[in-house]
Amino acid sequence: MICFKIQKAVLGSFKLRNINARYISSLQTKIKDSYYFTPGDVMLSSSRIGDIIDYSADKCGDNVAVISAFQNVSKTYSELRHETERLASGFISIGLSRGDRIAICAPNCYEWSLAQFAAAKAGLILVNINPAFHSMELEYCLKKVDCKALITWDNLLSQNYYKMLCDIIPNLPKSTPGKLQNSKLPNLESIIMISKDNKEGMLNFKDVLDNGNKESNKMLSEIEKSVQFDDPVNIQFTSGTTGAPKGAVLTHHNLINNAVIMGRRFGFHIQKPTVCCQLPLFHSFGCVHTSLGVLYYQGTCVFPSPIFHAVSSLKAIEKHECSIIFGTPTMFVDLIRNYQPGKFNTGSLKRSIVGGAAAPATLMNDIKEVLGIPNVGIGYGTTETSPAIATNRYLEDFQNSLNGVMLPIEYVEVKIIDSKGNLAPVNVQGELCTRGHNVFLGYWDEEQKTAEVLDKTRWYRTGDLAVMNDEGFVKIVGRIKDMIIRGGENIYPLEIENFLNTHPSVLEVHICGVPDQRLGEEACAWICLKEGKQLSEEEVKQFCKGKISNYKIPRYVMFVQNFPKTATGKVKKFEMTKISIEKLKL
């Protein structure tokens, strides 16, 4: 069973203050069942992603759109539009046609953002691939969605992408650029490398940018007219925390409206933002709420470094006077670790948004107090929902962020269901489901897996446990697949994690399940301590006694320096379990 009543204290009190939203007064007073929907004060958009650049360039062409600090690149909206059109024409000139999949496996950079808009204008489907992937993972993604072209980087840390691709395609050095022939990836014809050097068998990104001609320009003009807002434009792979990644297919309508609505939640419409984009662009949090959202509202998107680097982010915030920063909890932990008053000036920051994973209240307080950010919010979503489902409003009471409490976004339906699929009453825990403009089309070539999460009436089952109060606010309390069953008792790791995070010596903690011969499963706590702090296994258990139920107290405690995580900061619980079994010899 995933449904049981919880104490009123779980959600705490809900406070709304200084919210500039005309429709608040028209909301129904109280709800009895866990279903919520609210309209917005702006209409949904019928724009395509390519329209964003045209509209913003017409409105403020001389304003700076993108800054890539590590590349020493700064582009205005007019420059970005011009190069977007050139690259889109270049894509067509090398044989790409509307509906073809073009993958990008590269770190954050100006070319990533440029490719995102150019692919959309050319009617292509951009496939986001994690640049941390190795040969086998990269090959899997390219093959899964039958990519016709790939944009990639040259070298990143230990990753040599040319060598990696030669491992996948042994005859690559002898191939004619743009005319690859490979039995493993029969659809892949072109590999485009972002590099100062020309590699054998590959096209250079700059050459493709310059490769457009009259014929491809004419074809581009016709394609742009034919692209519809419900067309697929992006495939984003799920993080793979529980198995092989699946390709979620998203439309122009999905992404643009999520960016538009969330931009208003963040206050982008009140003041043009300058956002420190330390989130990876291959993930929906980064490519939607920074790249698309910021440019829709004519702000400036700043890339501090190719991959997240706390000191680079702190330097970029000061130099470019960033007003907003997004990040996962892990990123903010690292920012706080590296922040030194007097060395870094973060005074320009007015708002921060934490998402991608659950954030403990202690971290939220540290973001506000240590980094001096006056407005700290949280967001919740999934790859399949473009990604946002719920978040705090700009200037909403900080207590909601501390409690992990959010209001579903406008025009999106949210409900909580019990283990039988029935609508749950308010203040009763169950699975969060959502329906609306944000829900994806389905997983690429995965009808059965799509049917498992998306029913015939278009409700998407998130797999996350949540509770809704009588005003429609939701709080995520765990994940169904993370649940530990100990002797018939259900244990939700997030509840224990939140409790242990209140210990003054604990920096970060995660709980996984490990096998037990008598009880079936036991809880194992992985704890990372704050610098200079000490703690023993017995002290952890004593801290728990009398405060949480005995069966929830972790049977095992391991002290670690880091956690196995995806590139987006999500902890790989299945890998934690595997490592725990080996180390504990279970």
QUIKANOR-V763752 format. One record per helix or strand of 3 or more residues. SS is the DSSP state (h for helix, s for strand). FROM is the first residue (numbers start at 0). TO is the last residue. Records with the same first field share a line. If there is no record, write none. Layout:
SS=FROM-TO / FROM-TO
//
This chain:
h=7-9 / 23-25 / 48-59 / 68-70 / 76-92 / 109-120 / 134-143 / 160-167 / 171-173 / 204-208 / 213-225 / 251-265 / 283-295 / 309-319 / 328-337 / 360-368 / 382-384 / 397-402 / 446-452 / 479-481 / 492-499 / 536-543 / 549-551 / 572-583
s=63-67 / 72-75 / 100-104 / 124-127 / 148-152 / 189-193 / 231-236 / 246-250 / 273-275 / 299-302 / 323-326 / 350-353 / 374-381 / 386-390 / 404-407 / 411-416 / 429-435 / 459-467 / 472-478 / 483-485 / 488-490 / 505-515 / 519-528 / 555-558
//
